[in-house]
């Protein structure tokens, strides 16, 4: 559940139209972001997965940095970034290492999805307060 008081403090200086627009962007992009992350997990594409969770993390930070969804996306981004940095330093990932990484990320993502969906629904309700 989004902390409405913290949300109003964060966006207190913004015009209502701008707040609605920011929320609308999140709502419009939500399904595509979930689908992209799902595909990058399925394809075991570390770099694209890392970039996708990084972008989602940035958007979510606008709304609630205390939510389970935000903590899960931060976790996934951190671990993807660490592993990606290792590859940039010359570490070649074995098929098993990559598979284990994405098995773990699948588990995290399965917790993230319903939590992020809750955030989506909370934002829809918050949006109505600004109309």
Secondary structure in CASP SS format (residue, H / E / C, confidence):
PFRMAT SS
TARGET T0000
AUTHOR 0000-0000-0000
METHOD secondary structure of the structure
MODEL  1
X C 1.00
X C 1.00
X C 1.00
X H 1.00
X H 1.00
X H 1.00
X H 1.00
X H 1.00
X H 1.00
X H 1.00
X C 1.00
X C 1.00
X C 1.00
X C 1.00
X C 1.00
X H 1.00
X H 1.00
X H 1.00
X H 1.00
X H 1.00
X H 1.00
X H 1.00
X H 1.00
X H 1.00
X H 1.00
X H 1.00
X H 1.00
X H 1.00
X H 1.00
X H 1.00
X H 1.00
X H 1.00
X H 1.00
X H 1.00
X H 1.00
X H 1.00
X H 1.00
X H 1.00
X H 1.00
X H 1.00
X H 1.00
X H 1.00
X C 1.00
X C 1.00
X C 1.00
X H 1.00
X H 1.00
X H 1.00
X H 1.00
X H 1.00
X H 1.00
X H 1.00
X H 1.00
X H 1.00
X H 1.00
X H 1.00
X H 1.00
X H 1.00
X H 1.00
X H 1.00
X H 1.00
X C 1.00
X C 1.00
X C 1.00
X C 1.00
X C 1.00
X C 1.00
X H 1.00
X H 1.00
X H 1.00
X H 1.00
X H 1.00
X H 1.00
X H 1.00
X H 1.00
X H 1.00
X H 1.00
X H 1.00
X H 1.00
X H 1.00
X H 1.00
X H 1.00
X H 1.00
X H 1.00
X H 1.00
X H 1.00
X H 1.00
X H 1.00
X C 1.00
X C 1.00
X C 1.00
X C 1.00
X C 1.00
X C 1.00
X H 1.00
X H 1.00
X H 1.00
X H 1.00
X H 1.00
X H 1.00
X H 1.00
X H 1.00
X H 1.00
X H 1.00
X H 1.00
X H 1.00
X H 1.00
X H 1.00
X H 1.00
X H 1.00
X H 1.00
X H 1.00
X H 1.00
X H 1.00
X H 1.00
X H 1.00
X H 1.00
X H 1.00
X H 1.00
X H 1.00
X H 1.00
X H 1.00
X H 1.00
X H 1.00
X H 1.00
X H 1.00
X H 1.00
X H 1.00
X H 1.00
X C 1.00
X C 1.00
END
